[in-house]
Amino acid sequence: MLYSDFLDYVIQNDGAAGAAVELAVKSYLFGKRVTKVQTRGKKDAYFSVEIDGDKRRKTTLEIKTACGRIDDCAASAWVVYWAEPDPDTDVEFSAVVFSKAEWKAFVNGYTGRGSFTRAASDGLHIQSFRGLLTDVRPKASKPIAEYIYSVCESQPTLAEWKEMVGR
């Protein structure tokens, strides 16, 4: 599911690429076109999953991109993260999924120079990082970008995660 399929809708509704990614992720997970972005402060998605053959249970999901606001991730069971959204790439093969504990370890695990996160007027964000796949933010931190990509490589893609949880 290409997030570019949702860009026209979000642009018409004064949104951003992150909102288009949210719509693409939810549309992929729910198997139907979703056109509603959750308001700030609410979970991006609620649904049932099966973990390790266990009984289905309700869970919550946050969807994040690049250097977006992350302080609301701690309350969700799962975080879908796409470090460098590309409108011509399927979200299910590019975005990765973290459990709550994995996300916390990811956010707190950076040991390079400087801080991995930054406080902004609207909340906590991942520090600006250089694009490794595109020319986005060419003067931003390359070590943070390398850390992000190295951690994300070990996480399941959205498609792999969907299969694991029987969605």
DANOR-V353601 format. One record per run of one state. SS is the DSSP state (H for helix, E for strand, C for the rest). FROM is the first residue (numbers start at 1). LEN is the number of residues. If there is no record, write none. Layout:
ss = (SS	SS)
from = (FROM	FROM)
len = (LEN	LEN)
This chain:
ss = (C	E	H	C	H	C	E	C	E	C	E	C	H	C	E	C	E	H	C	E	H	C	E	C	E	C	E	C	E	H	C	E	H	C)
from = (1	2	3	13	17	31	45	50	57	66	69	70	73	76	78	83	90	91	95	96	100	109	117	121	123	127	129	130	141	142	153	156	158	165)
len = (1	1	10	4	14	14	5	7	9	3	1	3	3	2	5	7	1	4	1	4	9	8	4	2	4	2	1	11	1	11	3	2	7	3)
